[in-house]
Amino acid sequence: MATRHEPRWLDQDQQRAWRSFLLGTTLLLDRIDEDLRRDHGLSAVEYEILVRLSEADGQLRMARLAASLAHSRSRVTHTVKRMEAAGLVRRAGSPDDGRGVVCLLTDDGYDVLRAAAPSHVETVRQSLVDLVPHEDLMALGRVMDAVCDQLIDAHPERELR
C-alpha cells in the first residue's frame, strides 16, 4: 500500500527565485515579440523559424522544425502557412522519401531575417545579456541546459538541439 508523502514545498528563497524566473521569462519573451512585431512585422516564433531554417542551410522537414521549436506540429504548420502567404518560406515534398514535407527559406525570408537580426540581438542584449555579469549569464545557461536535458530525456521525440 502506497503512502502519501508531504509535498517538497519550496522554501522562501526558492519560491522567490521561481517567481522571478516566471515573471522575467514572460516579460522578456513579450518584449522580444513586441519589438519584432513593431520593427519587422514578425512574431518571435516566425523569427525563430527563419533562424532555424537559415541554420539548416535553408530547409528542414516540418516535423523536425516543430521539434526544434518545442511546438506542436499543428501550431508550426499554421505559422508556416502564414509565412508562406507572406513569401517568407515555401513548403515542398521531401526529396528524400516523398512522404514528408520540407519547409524552405525563400530569398525574401532570408532578407527579412537579415534585416531583423541586428535589432533582435540588441533587444536580447538590452533585456538580458547586458544586465548581468558574464558569470551569471553563463550560470543561467548551465541551469537551463540542465532543465532542457531533464525534459528532453522525458520526451525523446523532441529534437530540440
N, C-alpha and C positions, 0 to 999 in steps of 0.2 A: 504494500500500500504506500503510495507516494504521499509525502508530507509537503505542506505548503511552506515555502521559505519566505521570510520577510524580504521585500524588495531591497536592493542595494541602493538606497537613496543617495542622491548627490549631496555632498556637503556644501557649505555656503560658497566656498571658492570655486568648486566645480560647477555649481549652478550659475554663478556669475560668469564664468568662462563660457559655459554652454550658451547662455542667453546672449552674450556679446558676439559669439560666433554666429548665431542665428540672425540677429539683427544686422550685424556687419555684412554678412553674406547677402542678405536681402537688399540692403542699401547699395552695396557695391554692384550687384547684378542689375539692379534697377538703373543705376547711374550709367553703366555701360550701355544698356539697352536704350535709354533716353538719348544719350549722346549719338549713338549710331543712327537712330531713327531721325533725329533732328538734323544731323550733319550729312547723312548719306542715304536716308530712306531705307535703311536695313534694320531688321531686328537683330538682336545678339545671336539668335540661332541661325539666321540667314548668314551672318558674318562668319560664324563658326563652320557652316557648311562650305562656304567659299574657301576658308583656310584649310579645312581637311582635304578638299579636292586639290588645292594648289600643292599641298604637301605630298599628295599621292600622284604626282605627275598628271593632274587634271582629270582623274577619273577614279571612281570607287563603285563597287556594287552597292546597291541601295541597302541591302541587309548589313553590310559592313559599315556603311556610313551611319546608319541608325545606331548600331552597336557602339561606334566610336564616340557618339554624342550622348550615349546613355538615354536615348529617347526611344519611344515605341516606333515600329516601322510605319504605322499609320500616321503618326504625327510628322515624321520626316517626309513621308510621301505627300502629305498635304502641303507642307512647307515647300518642298521641291516643285510641286505643281505651280505654286505662286511664283517661285523664282523662274521657272520655265516660261511662264507667261510674260515675265519681265525681260526675258532674253539672257538671264544670267547663267543658266545651266540648260542642259537638254538631257533627255533620257533616251537610251537605246538598248536593244537586246545585247546581252553579254556575248562578246565574241568567243569566249571560252566554251560555253555549253549551250547557248541559245535559250536557256530557260530563265536565267536571272536577268535583272535589269541593272544597267550601269548608269550612273549619273556622271555627266561630263561637264566640265567647266568650259564656258564659252569665252571668246575673246572679250566680250562685253563684261562678263562676270569677273574676269581677271583684271580688267581695267577698274571696275568698281572696287575690287579688293585692294588694288594698289593705291587707289585714292583714299580709301577708308583706313588703311593700316596705320599711317602716321598719327592721325588724331585718336584712333583707338588705343594705340600704345601710350600716348600722352595721358589719356583718361586713366589707364591702368597705373601709370606712374604716379599721377597726382592723387589717385584714390586709394592706392595701396603701397606700391613699391617705395616711393619716396617718403612715406610716413613713418617707417620703422627702420631700425638698424638692420644692416645686412644679415647679421647673425639671427635676428628674429625672423626675417623673411625666410632664411634657409631652414630654420626650425619649423616654421609653418609648412613649408614644402615637405619636410620629413613627416610631419603629423598627417598631412593629407595623403601622402604616399602610403602610410600605414593604414589609413582608413580605406583608401582605394584597394589596396592589396587584400584586406579583410573582406570587403564587399564584392570584389571581383571573384575571389575564391568561392564565395557563397552563390555567385551567379556566373558560372563559367561560360555561359552562352554569350556574354558580353565581351567584346574585344575592344576595350577602352584605350589601350595604349598602342 
